Amino acid sequence: MADDAPRSPRLSRKQLLRAAAVALPATAIAGVAVPALADPARRDTARTLDPTPQCTDGDETPEQIEGPYFKPNSPLRTSLREPGLPGTLLTASGYVFGRTCQPLAGVLLDWWQADDDGAYDMTGFRLRGHQLSGDDGSYHLETIVPGLYPGRTRHLHVKLQAPGEPVLTTQLYFPGEPRNSTDSIFDARLLMTMRTSGDEREGTFDFVLDVTGGGSPAPTPTGTSQPGGTWTEGASYQVGDVVTYAGGQYRCRQAHTAFAGWEPPNVPALWQQL
């Protein structure tokens, strides 16, 4: 555990980012409290951050051949809790940043996990869902603490994709888990910062994507049609909808509203090419 490591005055850039987001005073932007690091006046564009590492364990494969545990078309929601679902309540929250410390708006975060017994739902979408980061780069997930899957330590799965950027598949881990030391996939860089509040556990983690832009709110849909196809910026698409774009045909995989930068070839998490 991190508490057992020797103290050192040198902190990684990721640790500095996390500390700033938690400890520095917040600045109000458009009526929303955001960490001081996200304040444009405080950004240091000359400083770059290490991106969140990839982490897969064989249940994710290339986009065309997704493995047995990830499922596309998860519902849009920020809470995976359902009536009667057993388990310890867990809230996971934080921010999504680019490498220049700028918050990234409109990032797709697609979550999935095991239930309290360590089982994954492969017939429905229990403990599965996706959301978009806010204009300040924030995300907030309400779920339960996942059970132990055979051979693995406790973890959450997530795919992230900024508009027009590659998909990052990774996992988040819990500090103090006995299996952390025996899980060959475990990566301490993906440990959440945990605290207990009553009967609920709260975890925080700030993702850093290998993206240099950011800092702007998600664009407002304009209803502008794109030449060369039926895909339309500003339109609301449902699972199964088929559009054309730049000579290709695509089927919608997840319900969403189309933004500039989310053209079908750019977001395979949302569109499947036919």
C-alpha positions in Angstrom: 0.0 0.0 0.0 1.0 3.6 -0.6 1.1 4.3 3.2 3.9 1.7 3.6 6.1 3.3 0.9 9.1 5.5 2.0 8.3 9.1 2.2 9.8 11.2 -0.6 9.6 14.9 -1.4 9.3 14.2 -5.1 5.7 13.7 -6.4 4.7 12.5 -9.9 2.8 14.9 -12.1 -0.3 12.7 -11.7 0.0 12.9 -7.9 0.3 16.7 -8.2 -2.8 16.8 -10.4 -4.8 14.7 -8.0 -3.7 16.7 -5.0 -4.6 20.0 -6.7 -8.1 18.7 -7.7 -8.8 17.7 -4.1 -7.0 20.3 -2.0 -6.9 23.6 -3.9 -9.8 26.1 -3.5 -12.5 25.7 -6.1 -13.4 28.4 -8.7 -16.9 28.9 -9.9 -17.2 28.6 -13.7 -20.7 28.9 -15.2 -22.2 28.3 -11.7 -20.4 25.0 -11.3 -17.6 24.4 -8.7 -14.5 23.1 -10.4 -11.0 22.4 -9.1 -8.6 25.3 -9.2 -6.4 23.4 -11.6 -9.3 23.5 -14.1 -9.4 27.3 -13.9 -8.1 28.7 -17.2 -6.1 31.3 -15.3 -4.2 28.6 -13.5 -3.5 26.2 -16.3 0.1 25.5 -17.1 0.1 24.4 -20.7 3.9 24.0 -20.7 3.5 21.1 -18.2 2.4 17.7 -19.5 0.9 14.8 -17.6 1.4 11.1 -17.9 -1.7 9.5 -19.5 -3.7 6.9 -17.6 -2.2 3.5 -18.5 -4.0 0.9 -20.5 -5.1 -2.1 -18.5 -6.8 -5.2 -20.0 -7.2 -8.7 -18.7 -8.4 -10.6 -21.8 -12.0 -9.6 -21.5 -11.5 -6.7 -23.8 -10.3 -7.2 -27.4 -10.1 -5.0 -30.5 -13.3 -3.1 -31.3 -14.4 -5.6 -33.9 -14.1 -8.7 -31.6 -15.1 -7.5 -28.1 -14.6 -10.1 -25.4 -17.0 -12.0 -23.1 -17.4 -9.4 -20.4 -17.7 -6.0 -22.1 -21.0 -5.4 -23.9 -21.9 -2.4 -26.1 -25.2 -0.6 -26.0 -25.2 0.0 -22.2 -27.8 2.5 -20.9 -27.0 6.1 -20.4 -27.0 6.6 -16.6 -24.8 7.8 -13.7 -26.2 5.2 -11.2 -25.8 1.5 -11.6 -27.7 0.8 -8.4 -31.0 -1.1 -8.7 -33.7 -2.0 -6.0 -32.8 -5.1 -4.2 -29.2 -5.2 -5.5 -27.0 -6.5 -2.7 -23.6 -5.0 -1.9 -21.7 -2.2 -0.2 -22.6 1.2 -1.8 -19.8 2.8 -3.7 -19.5 6.3 -5.3 -16.6 6.8 -7.8 -15.9 10.4 -8.9 -13.2 12.6 -10.3 -12.2 14.5 -13.4 -10.9 13.7 -16.9 -8.0 15.8 -18.0 -5.8 16.1 -21.0 -2.0 16.0 -20.8 -1.8 19.8 -20.4 -3.9 19.8 -17.3 -7.1 21.0 -19.1 -10.4 19.3 -18.2 -12.0 17.4 -21.0 -15.7 17.8 -21.6 -18.0 15.3 -23.3 -15.7 12.3 -22.7 -17.6 9.0 -23.0 -17.1 6.8 -19.9 -18.5 3.3 -20.3 -18.5 1.3 -17.0 -19.0 -2.4 -16.2 -18.3 -4.6 -13.2 -19.0 -7.8 -11.3 -21.8 -8.0 -8.8 -21.4 -8.7 -5.1 -20.9 -12.4 -5.8 -18.2 -11.7 -8.5 -20.5 -12.5 -11.4 -20.9 -10.4 -14.6 -24.4 -10.0 -16.1 -24.2 -11.2 -19.7 -27.9 -11.3 -20.4 -28.9 -7.8 -19.5 -27.2 -4.6 -18.4 -27.0 -4.9 -14.6 -24.0 -3.0 -13.3 -23.3 -1.6 -16.8 -23.8 2.0 -18.0 -22.2 4.9 -19.8 -22.1 8.6 -19.1 -20.4 11.8 -20.5 -18.0 14.0 -18.5 -19.3 17.4 -17.7 -18.2 20.8 -19.0 -15.7 20.9 -16.1 -14.4 17.4 -17.0 -16.1 15.8 -14.0 -17.8 12.4 -13.7 -19.8 10.8 -11.0 -20.8 7.1 -10.7 -23.1 5.5 -8.1 -22.7 1.7 -7.9 -21.7 -1.0 -5.4 -18.3 -2.4 -4.5 -17.6 -5.3 -6.9 -17.2 -8.8 -5.6 -14.1 -10.9 -6.2 -13.9 -12.5 -9.6 -11.8 -15.8 -9.6 -8.1 -15.0 -10.0 -8.5 -11.3 -9.9 -8.4 -8.6 -7.3 -11.4 -6.2 -6.8 -11.7 -3.8 -9.7 -14.0 -1.6 -11.9 -13.8 -1.6 -15.7 -14.1 1.5 -17.8 -13.6 2.6 -21.4 -13.0 6.3 -22.1 -13.1 8.1 -25.4 -12.8 11.8 -26.0 -14.6 13.0 -29.2 -12.5 12.1 -32.2 -9.8 10.3 -30.1 -8.9 6.7 -29.5 -10.6 4.5 -26.9 -8.8 3.9 -23.6 -9.7 0.7 -21.9 -8.6 0.5 -18.2 -9.5 -0.5 -14.7 -9.7 1.1 -11.3 -8.5 -0.7 -8.1 -9.1 -0.6 -4.4 -6.2 0.0 -1.9 -5.6 -2.5 0.8 -7.0 -5.5 -1.1 -5.0 -8.7 -0.3 -5.2 -9.9 -3.9 -3.5 -6.7 -5.1 -0.2 -8.4 -4.5 -1.0 -11.6 -6.4 -3.0 -10.2 -9.4 -0.6 -10.1 -12.3 -2.6 -7.4 -14.0 -2.8 -5.1 -11.0 -1.3 -1.6 -11.5 -0.8 0.6 -8.5 -1.1 3.7 -10.8 -4.8 2.8 -11.1 -5.5 2.8 -7.4 -8.5 5.0 -6.3 -8.2 7.2 -3.2 -10.8 5.7 -0.8 -12.7 6.9 2.2 -15.6 5.6 4.2 -18.7 7.7 4.8 -21.2 5.9 7.0 -22.2 2.7 5.3 -20.9 3.9 1.9 -17.4 3.9 0.4 -16.2 6.8 -1.7 -13.5 6.5 -4.3 -11.8 9.3 -6.3 -9.6 9.0 -9.4 -8.6 11.5 -12.1 -8.1 10.2 -15.6 -5.5 11.7 -17.8 -6.1 11.0 -21.5 -3.4 11.2 -24.2 -5.1 14.4 -25.6 -3.5 17.8 -25.8 -6.7 19.9 -26.2 -9.6 20.4 -23.8 -11.0 23.0 -21.6 -14.0 23.9 -23.7 -17.6 22.9 -22.9 -19.2 20.2 -25.0 -20.5 21.9 -28.2 -24.2 22.9 -28.4 -26.0 20.8 -31.0 -26.7 23.1 -34.1 -28.6 20.7 -36.3 -26.1 21.2 -39.1 -26.1 18.4 -41.6 -22.8 17.0 -42.7 -22.1 16.7 -46.5 -22.0 13.3 -48.0 -24.3 11.4 -45.6 -27.4 11.3 -43.4 -25.5 11.7 -40.1 -26.5 15.0 -38.6 -24.9 17.0 -35.8 -27.4 17.7 -33.1 -29.6 14.7 -33.9 -30.5 12.2 -31.2 -29.8 8.6 -32.1 -31.1 5.4 -30.6 -29.6 1.9 -30.6 -30.0 0.4 -34.0 -30.4 3.6 -36.0 -28.5 3.4 -39.3 -26.8 6.4 -40.9 -24.4 7.1 -43.8 -21.3 9.2 -43.5 -18.5 9.9 -46.1 -19.6 6.9 -48.2 -19.8 4.5 -45.2 -22.8 3.0 -43.4 -23.0 2.8 -39.6 -25.3 1.4 -37.0 -25.8 3.2 -33.6 -24.4 1.1 -30.7 -25.3 3.5 -27.8 -28.0 6.1 -27.6 -26.6 9.6 -27.7 -26.9 13.1 -29.1 -24.4 13.8 -31.9 -21.8 16.5 -31.4 -19.1 17.8 -33.7 -16.1 15.5 -33.4 -18.4 12.5 -32.9 -18.7 11.6 -36.5 -19.2 7.9 -36.9 -15.7 7.0 -38.1 -14.3 8.8 -35.0 -16.2 7.1 -32.2 -16.4 3.3 -32.7 -17.8 3.1 -29.1 -21.0 4.7 -30.5 -21.1 3.5 -34.1 -20.5 0.2 -35.8 -19.5 0.3 -39.4 -21.6 -2.0 -41.6 
